[in-house]
Amino acid sequence: MKKLFSALIAATLVVGLLAGCSNQPRNTHPLDLSGVDSSANPANNFFEYANGTWLKKTQIPASQSGWGSFYVVRDNALHNMKEILESAASLDNPKKGSVEQQIGDLYKSGMDSAAIEKAGLKPLQGNLDHIASINNGQDVLHEVVREYQNGDGTLFRFHVNPDDKNSMVERVHFNQGGLGLPNRDYYFKKDDKSQKIRGAYHDYVAKILQLSGTKENAASKDAKAVMELETQLAKASKAPVELRNPEANYHLLSVSEFNEMTPNINWKQIVSDMKLGVDTVQVGQPEFYKTVSSLVESTPASVWKDYLRFHLVSSYAQWLSSSFAEAHFNFYNRLLSGQKKPQVRWKRMSNLVNHTLGDALGQLYVKKYFPPSAKKYMVGMVDNLQKTYRERIQKLDWMSDSTKTKALEKLNAFVKKIGYPDKWEDYSSIDISSASLVKNLEHYGQWHYKDMIDKLGKPVDRTEWGMTAPTVNAYYNPSFNEIVFPAGILQPPFYYQGADDAVNYGAIGAVIGHEMTHGFDDQGSQYDKYGNLHSWWTKKDRKRFKELTKQVVDQYNKYTVLDSVHINGKLTLGENIADIGGLAIAHAAFEKTDEVKSNKKINGLTPEQRFFMAFAQVWRIKNTPERLLWRINNDPHSPEKYRVIGPTSNMESFYKAWSVKSGDGMYRPDSIRVHIW
């Protein structure tokens, strides 16, 4: 369940991941101009102008770490999910293994707070007994393997995915992991806030240990030892920026080579115990595993037992009785995100069902909330943006013809997935009942592990989706060279049925362009049209590309978010490239419409102005300070304000639309404006 719960934490901390699409009434004037601050000058700060009044009036709900367009969309989706789930849960004797039975019983098991409270830690007792029987380092490794097979897993990260350099082959991946804080830097920063977080994390570890059996007077000392162990793991881990280099994090090793590198870890035995049946593995960070090998022998078994017990219980804590859930919330949500109180149970359970049995829920969801007209519109717009991107690549003055040819081949080879998968995942073999939420999650985890390792030795299934259909998001997958737009993205503020072109091109058009550009950002550009990590650029072109991307890093490094805290331009580089390129491509496509040629005003705004207003309103978000700080340290996306002013300040068309001139806050001299794609 470790992978599952990491995803859930991300979905809680990352703005607006979930939503649905409903049949919308025709809306020809969808922009919300009530949020505009007319006292602000759009040429000085366009985000404040487009959203300033809304920002001043809006209060972040206590159960959220932010509020705005994405959050509202997510909230609407959760209400839609609740309707489906409650309907399924109310059925009398549904067929065992049916979609309705599984999502209904999983939902019911999580809504039964009385049973969860009564059970306490009992659902995990068998796992805790295994941990208690550990006597040495080799027992630790056996337990880690057992937990992975049970759907949990800690200490390192394991998954099965295509080989980065041979996307037609499913490969076993081993990467760094094992930390309870968001990333390795949290263990070493010396500023007051970081030290406060470490102190609170120590207290959280101690609380979980105490709740799971450690005597109160020993919990603090044991928590300190767990943190010291994690600090050693953190020292051997790479920072978020370092993890962005796919070439530097690719090491294809035989199991024998991996054994030689880590003398205290018998990988042949582990591969056998995990039923992987492979002789070659992809290792992301070998140095990390060298440290793990050393720690397996040098760290006392008692510390390992506390470490494993803490991580097991913590991974389930939000689904256990209130004392565990409150401890988990107070650290990960209240302290790190500024969320003042938990979401109501039905919202958390709707999210959980979507992140586990997502294809089962998705089947019912799209029938009710995803009209065929939305998919038809999306297909047309994606094709239009792809055509426009093709034209822009052909006109580039910094790229040679030979690299352009390969770039166009890659663009033309994009696989486009829209709405929902052609085939749904079958969960019918998972034993789901209304009796125990934790047992349901264990059963799902066991199924997920088996489903994952069953891929080995088989052709890569390129029909798979990495997001569920109700998700309000989109993604580019470099291994499949695909752009994916789940059904949930096709609703306001991204897409309005019947709206003028300016609004839809500025909103959903920019999203489409963003995902296409990811195929050519600092990471995506290293993969070829087949999805393989492979250099297809000339050396001169790659050098020029890096010079251009450095301009992006420099631009965003200068943005101050909190006090003296700046955006990390290297961490956010890929998303910033995609924001800049995506908006430019969407605007170029919009310029071809009759609407632009007519220059007809609506509510006093020209088509060009409405295009940029629609873009700004997509990012109408307000964050808690804690949330912003977490994002600066972890999130590859820039905060919303800078997702607006960053791209627009590089566009001459924006300058013309809003009369930006030298000396204005949005003005950037032409010599430093970013023009990549």
Secondary structure, DSSP 8 states (H G I E B T S, - for coil): -HHHHHHHHHHHHSS--B---------S----GGG--TTS-TTT-HHHHHHHHHHHH----TT-SEEEHHHHHHHHHHHHHHHHHHHHHT-SS--TTSHHHHHHHHHHHHH-HHHHHHHTTGGGHHHHHHHHT--SHHHHHHHHHHHHHTT---SEEEEEEEETTEEEEEEEEEEE---SSSSGGGGT--SHHHHHHHHHHHHHHHHHHHHTT--HHHHHHHHHHHHHHHHHHHHTS--TTGGG-TTTT--EEEHHHHHHH-TT--HHHHHHHTT---SEEEES-HHHHHHHHHHHHHS-HHHHHHHHHHHHHHHHGGGS-HHHHHHHIIIIIIIHH---S---HHHHHHHHHHHHSHHHHHHHHHHHH--HHHHHHHHHHHHHHHHHHHHHHHT-SSS-HHHHHHHHHHHHT-EEEEES-SS----TTS---SS-HHHHHHHHHHHHHHHHHTTTTSB--TT--SS-TTBS--EEETTTTEEEEEGGGSSTTT--TT--HHHHIIIIIHHHHHHHHHTTSTTGGGB-TTS-B---S-HHHHHHHHHHHHHHHHHHHT-EEETTEE--TTTTHHHHHHHHHHHHHHHHHHTTSHHHHHT--BTTB-HHHHHHHHHHHHT-EEE-HHHHHHHHHH-SS--HHHHHHHHHTT-HHHHHHHT--TTSTT---GGG-----
